[in-house]
């Protein structure tokens, strides 16, 4: 690869965002990049292949103080999880031609420091789609694994409720719970997604939360004896209604609160008293604290994928230019399954 300047198309965040994000908050721009490793540097030069659209990225569009994630810098490319190919490397752990996933720029080429980008080398089995490293074999996959098995302490026969159940994380949580022999119900925002939960992922029941006037009544319809485990992806009114329906000694994994990310002032919760009365264990978690479990997770999940016991639905859009639209779509439920952007083929 020559060291001359290359064109590098990028997605730039124009300004901090209030309310629902819009495509116009981001800009598709042509920039230049020199694809070389400076003398003595340990950076890695990447050609980006797949980008992952993730709800937490919305929070990075805010001017955050004291948060577990850093704000994006207006005027610069946004960053997120993605899959890339190593073009050049100043780090002996990575060689030209390696496939990796980790934190990369929303651009055609990125120059990253492996530790800062938590780059994982991909041992690519051609029977598994490479894009899966943005989802089931990447960050959302470990999230579902840690959140369900570690945080929820599930047992066979328990009742499990998953919100945003057809998404990148939710579809896996539901399938993990079914593999363990739990009764699993999911909520989602369209009929297509509700049907998919039952026919594709094997949920016992599913409902469209947007069509329910009374979420408490909807939950009672599916959990006449209550919920042992709630995997919360949405927060807000659904979380409040779930509290009323938890069983004694139930567990709640606080994974995400997408219903709150675009609000200026987050909604209040009214039913927290249930935590005491029902001796509920509720725990928040951040996936990056658990990355050491990644090899163990891969060992478990790859045979399950190959054996057809676990399926994964992706929603892949082509072209970096379309990445802002795909990201914004998460907050309107436009994605069906894991939202991925194909930037370049391997
Ligand atoms: P996803 O489910 O693939 O996509 C987001 C989905 O959320 C949308 O498709 C939409 O589906 C639903 N949604 C959007 N706005 C909503 C609202 N106002 N109320 C209810 N549902 C809404 O996303 P994901 O990657 O799997 O992430 C799921 C959750 O996990 C997010 O909250 C995310 O922040 C969190 N997460 C946490 C960690 C961690 O380390 N703790 C890691 C990864 C993800 P519907 O059509 O069903 O509404």
Boltz pocket constraint, residues with backbone or C-beta under 6 A from the ligand:
constraints:
  - pocket:
      binder: B
      contacts: [[A, 53], [A, 54], [A, 55], [A, 56], [A, 139], [A, 140], [A, 143], [A, 164], [A, 165], [A, 166], [A, 167], [A, 168], [A, 169], [A, 170], [A, 187], [A, 188], [A, 189], [A, 190], [A, 193], [A, 232], [A, 233], [A, 234], [A, 254], [A, 255], [A, 256], [A, 257], [A, 258], [A, 259], [A, 260], [A, 285], [A, 286], [A, 287], [A, 288], [A, 329], [A, 330], [A, 331], [A, 332], [A, 333], [A, 334], [A, 335], [A, 337], [A, 338], [A, 339]]
      max_distance: 6.0
